[in-house]
Amino acid sequence: MSDQYALIGNPVAHSFSPLIHAEFARQTGQDIEYTRLLAPLDGFAATVAQFRTQGGKGLNVTLPFKLEAYRLATQRSARAEQAQVVNTLKFEDDQVFGDNTDGAGLVRDIEVNLGFPVVAMRVLLMGAGGAARGALPALLEKKPVTVVIANRTAAKAHELAQRFAHLGCSGCGYDELANRQFDLIVNATSASIAGELPPLPPGLFAPRSLGYDMMYGSAPTPFLEFARAQGARSADGSGMLIEQAAESFLVWRGVRPDTAPVIARLRAGGFL
């Protein structure tokens, strides 16, 4: 019987993760089966327990359960401790290992796939929820000159930034961004899901800058359209999706797949 893995979340039906991990398994010769697992909003822990009882080896965790996954883990990686959210669970005996591969996937997509080094850049991270918390440590590790966290509720941005203030991180509301410029702007909010654009002032993008939306879809998000209208490069989160999946695959199976052909297939519509 193949080793069992799954994506757990609510909703999950839209996810390409089973197709991505099937490609990884074929490429690396790993005998796994990867499915989607829809958990009730009040039933995350129970759904995980049932999956483990049925022999499940590991889970990817998506919205809205990443904080619950952090609390469920009995052991955590350093990057999961920094982010305080978990998107990857690995089950061994009675232990639950929690990791966060989102930040590594984001930075690898930006630097390797898009050829945009983060070092010495001015970075704006939009949002202060789980997605932003997962991304922040990996971005700071690349030593940008500054990272500003902007959020509709400024207090949440300040609270998240305070944990990393010693690394040059600060927080603010969107109304405090006027007359500032950034080289890299990352949208880690859920605004794109609703087809909305956070209240960004014009002129935020410096010359040769990049606008990156963690969301992905068949059409550009409002944020990506805004970035292009401001003269910036733009990229959606499809590359991040695959890179963070490859990091999870490495945690589970001890081998990192080649992401380039999988990214090419996704962007060419091969999974649609």
N, C-alpha and C positions, 0 to 999 in steps of 0.2 A: 504494500500500500504506500502511495506517495505521501511524503511529509506535508502536513496541512498548514497553510498560512491564509490570512485573510486581511481585508481592510474593514475596520469597524468604524461606524459613524452613523449620523442621521442628518441628511440623507446620504446614500452611497451609490444609488443606481446609475448616476451620471459618470462614475469614475472609470478612467482607463487603466487603473492599477492592475487588474487581473491580466489584461492584454500585455502590459509592460513586463510584468513578472513572468509571464509565459515566454516572452522573448528572451528574457534573461536566463531562464531555465534551459531553453533550447541551446542558447549560445554557450553556456557553461557545462552542460551535461548533468545538471542537478535534477533529481527526481522530486519535484514538488507539485502541489496543487494549490492554487491561490484563488480565493473567492471573495465575494462581498458579504458583509455581515451587518445587517441593519439592526441596531440596538434601540430599544425604547429610550426616550429621553431620561427616564428615571430608572433605567435598567442596565446601565453599562457594566457594573461589576458582576451582575448575575449572568449577563450574556458572555462575558469573558470567562467566568467560571465554567459555564456549560461547554464552551469551545475547548477549554483545557481538558475537561473530563472526556471529551470525544477524541482526545489525542492531539489537539492543536499545538503547534510548535512556536508560533509567533504571530503577532498582529501589527499592522500599521494602524495608526489611530488618527482619525480626522475629526472635524468639527462635529459636535461641540464637546468632545471628551478628552482633549489633551491634558487638561488640568487634573481630571479624575485619573487618567493614566499615570500621571506623575505621582499621585497619592497612592495608587495601587502598587507601584513598583517597590520591591523589597531591596533592590540594589539599583543604583543609577550611575550612568557615566558622568564624567566631569561636565560635559557640555549640557547634559540634561539638568544637572544641578544649577548651572549658571542660568539656563533659560527658565527653569522651574515649570516647564511643560515637557511632555513626552509624546512622541509620535511613533515610537517603535518599541514593542514589547517582545521579549524573548523568554520562553518558558523552559526551564531546566529543573527537573525534580520538583522541589517545593519552592524554588526561587523564581522571582519575576524580575528580570533585568529590564530597566527602562533607559532608553536613549532618545536623543533628539537629533535627527539627521536633516532637519529643514535648513538650518543655517549653512551647513556644509554644502548642501545641494544648491542653495541660492548663490553662494560665493563661487562655487565651481562653475556654475552656468555663466555668471557674469564675467569671471576672469578667463576661464579656459574656452568656453564655447563662443562667447561674445568678444573676447580679446580686450576687456576693459579692466585694467588693474585698479584695485581699490586704494592701494597705498597712496598716502598724501592727498587723497581726494576729500572734498567737502561733501558730506553725505546727509541727506534728509530722509528719515524713516517715518513714514506716515502710519499712524496707528499705535496703540499701546496694549493690544490684546495678545492672545497666544501666538499669532503669526509673527508679530513684531518681536515678542520675547524670544522666540526661537531663532530669529534672524540676527538679533543684536550682538550676541557674543561673537559670532563668526565674522561679522562685519568689523567689529572692533579689533579682532585678532589680526586683521590685515593692515592695521595702523593708518587709518585715514587721518587727515589733519583735524577733522572734527566730525562728530555725529550729532545731529539735532533730531529729536523725536517730537513730532507734531501730532496733536490729537484734538478732536472736538472738545473733549473734556480735558482742559489743560492740566488739571491736578493729576490725572492718570499718567500723562506724559512726564510730568515732574517726578512722580513717584518712581516710574521705571528708570528714568535717567539718573536719579539719585544713586541707585545701586551701582552705576558705572561712571559716576562723576569723576573718579580719579583717573579715568581713561579719556577724559575730554568730552564726555557726553552731557548734553543738556536737553531740557524739555521746554515746550511752549504750546500755546494754542495757535490755530491757523492765522488768527488776526495779528500775530507777532512776526509773520514771515515777510511782510512787505519790505521791499528794498534789499532783500538778501538773495544770494545766488548760490547754487549748488551744482556740483559736477555729476552726482548720482542721486536720483530721487527714487526711492522704493516705496511702492504702494502696498502696505501690509494691512489695509483696512478691508472691510467687507463691502465697501461702497459699490465696487464693480459688479457684485452679484445682483444688486438692485438697479444696476444701470445708472448709477449716480457718480458724480465727481465731487470729492471733498472741496471745500471752499478755498481754493488756492489762488493767490494773487498772480497776475502776469509777471513775467520777468524773472521767474525763479531759476530757470535753466541757464547755466553758464555756457559759453561756446564749447562745442564738442562734448556736450553732456549726454547722459543716458537716463531715460525714464523707464523704470522696470515695474511691471505690475505682476504681483504674485498670482493673480487670477489668470485663467486662460480660457479661450473659447474660439469659436469659428469666426468671430468678428472682433475688431479692436474694441477695447474697453473705453469708456469716456476718458479715463486718465491717459491712456495711450494716444487717443486723438488729441487731447490737450497738449501732451508732450510734443507731438509732431507739429502741431500748429505753432508751438513756441520754438521750432527749429531744432529739437533734440532728437537723437536716436531713440528708438523705442523697442521694447521686447516684453513679451508676455511670459507667464510662469510655466509654459510647457517644458522648457529645458530644466527648470528647477524641479518640476514634478518627477522627471526621469532621473535626475541626479540624486535627489533625496531617496528615491526608490532603490537606486544602486547602492547607496550607503546602507540602507536597511538590509538589502540582500547580502552585503558584506558582513554585517553584524550576525545575520542568521546562518550563513553558509560558509563564511571564511574566504570568499572569492568575490572580487569586484568585477561586474560585467563591463563590457565596452558599451558606453552609452551613445556614442556618435551615430551608429546606424539606427538605433531606436528613436533618437531625437529626429533624425531625418525622416523616418517613416511617419512619426506623429505629425510633423509639420507639413508633410506632403498629403495628409489626410488618410494615411493608411490604417488608422484605427477608427475612422468615422464610418 
